[in-house]
Amino acid sequence: MWVWIIAGYAGIVLFIAGAAAFVAIFHRNKARRDDAFKVLKLVLGATGVGAVVMFAVRLHEAGLW
């Protein structure tokens, strides 16, 4: 069950980051590019070190690592 939860979370984060990166790079409207870059920074910051530490702790608690 943990695998489905982690995979779903990772999939959503990758989708949001990918969409924001695409808009930040290729959109013609500067305001939208700036907003997409802010979303990209927010998503990457929220899933940075804290998420990796939480993931490692959960794996350790489950006895998988």
Secondary structure, 3 states (H helix, E strand, C coil): CHHHHHHHHHHHHHHHHHHHHHHHHHCCCHHHHHHHHHHHHHHHHHCCHHHHHHHHHHHHHCCCC
